[in-house]
Amino acid sequence: MMKKLAVFSVLLMALVVGVTLWGYANARLSLTAQAVRALPPEEYGARFASLKRQLDSGAVRGTVYDKALRGGEDDYVILEYTISVANRGLVEARMLEAVVVPLAGDVLCFSQQEYDRQDVNSSIDVQPGRQVMLRCYLLTRRDAHAVREIQVSYYVWGNPFIVKVRYG
């Protein structure tokens, strides 16, 4: 009887360790570049004025690439990048964040929390087996192309991961 219990305990422990290792190994998220669009004029006008005031006062929330706007509202555009994020692992991915790898002419990258006027410290998480749409926004020169690399960072079990997705 003790021998059967010992064998069962060893098998159960091996199964638990195997599932844990498999969950950690599959902790990488699947990222797919979706749409990129320029904000429509009615949205863009108000957003640009607000961002200009924030940049001028040094109170902008996001990643600033160039503190000075050279030109007026007609010289810039805000691009919205949407990324499909799927979690095929067994563990929740926490604190997703997308940031554009800058090119010449890029001014500012900001999050969907900032765009939606939410608390920028609120966490975007992906539960196991779920999918979310992650957005980030880029203020850049109007004559710049939309081809960019987006760096997505997240945490699984407190460990940081960084994955890049390319548009274009």
Secondary structure, DSSP 4 states (H G I P E B T S, - for coil): -HHHHHHHHHHHHHHHHHHHHHHHHT-PPEEEEEEEEEPPHHHHHHHHHHHHHHHHHT---SEES-S---S-GGGEEEEEEEEEEE--SSS-BEEEEEEEEP-TTEEEEEEHHHHTT--TTSPP-B-TT-EEEEEEEEEEETTS-S-EEEEEEEEETTEEEEEEEEE-
